[in-house]
Amino acid sequence: MSELVREIVEIAAFVVDDEENPQLTVEAEGLAATAGWTNVRLEAHIYIDPPEDGFQDFDLVGDRPAEAAADALTPVEAAWEGPLEDWLIGVRIHAIDNMVEEEVFELDDQDDADSEAA
């Protein structure tokens, strides 16, 4: 059974710009509670309606070893790639002890002011 890893250490999110099919790539490094975790991956949250804040949520999960393993924080990493949604501003990755956000597109205050003036 899959479980959240202990902590997110670092994330990166970027767009592979293909005019017809832009792709979002998300990478995460974290710490698992013990050695021996397998099948570590990012699982995207599924939305019926796009989230109001424009952030795609992910869980960094993996499979804990069946045999008892040493209680030592162990580095793990995972990546996810999928279609770039038109509502996406950034990504948010969850673990047991923390969550980390990263903007993919920075909101430009000048663009917001221009659109309000029109």
N, C-alpha and C positions, 0 to 999 in steps of 0.2 A: 504494500500500500504506500502511496506517495505521501510525503510530508514536506512542509516548508523547511527550507534550510534555516540555520540559526541567524545569519546576518548577511546583509548586502554590503560589500566592500566598495565596489565601483561599477558604474554602468556607462554604456555609450549607446547612442541612438543616432542613426543617420539615414539619409535617403540615397538610394542608388537611382539616379535620375535617368530613367528611360522614358522618352516622350510618350510612348503608348501605354506603358505599364510601370509607373514608378513603384519601387519596392522600399519598404521600411525594414531596416536591419537593426536589431537590438541585441546587445551583448551585455552579459552580467558576470561579475566575479563575486563570490560569496564565501562564507565559511559554514561548513556542516559541523554538527555537534560531535561526530565521531569519524574515524577513518572508515573507508569501505563503501561509501555511498555510490550507487549506480543510477544510471538513467536520469542524470541531472538535466533539467530542461526548464525553459520558460513556458508557462502556460498562460495564454492570453485570456482575459476575462471576455465573455461574450455579452454583447449589449443588444437589447431590443431597440432602444433609442440611443443615439450617440450621447455620451456623457456631456453634461453642461459645461464642465471645465475644459473639455477638449483633450483630456489625458487618457491614453490607453493604459489600463492596468494589467500587470502581469504578476504571477506568482513564480518565485524561483523554488522549484520543488525537486525532489529526488526520492529514491528508494533507500531506506535505511538498511544496513546489512542485517541478514537473518541471524548471524552469529554475533555474540557480544564482541564489541570492538573497543579499543582504547578510547577513553573520553579525552579527546584532544581535538581542538578546532582544526579542521582540515580544509584547505582551499578547494573550491569547486568552481566550475564555470559552465556557462550555457549560452546559446545564441538562438535567435528566432528571426525568421524572415517571412514577410508576407506583404500583401498589397497595402499601399499607402491610402488610408481613408481621407476623404476631403475635409473632414472635421478635425483631424488630428493636429494638436499643438505640441504635445509632448508625451512622454511615457512615465509610468510610475511602477516600480518593482517592489514587491512585498516579500518580507521574510518574517521570522518569529519576532526578532528583537527590533527591527527597523524597517523603514521603507525609504526608497530614494527616488527622486524625480529628476528628470532631465527634459528641458525644452528642446524640441526638434526645430521648431520655427519660433524665433523671437518676435513678439508682438511689437510693432513699431508705433510708438505714441503719435508720431507725426501722421502716419497713415490714418489712425483713428480720428485725429483732429480734422483731417481733410474730409473724411467720409461724413463726419457730423456737420461740417459746414455746407456740404452740398445739398 
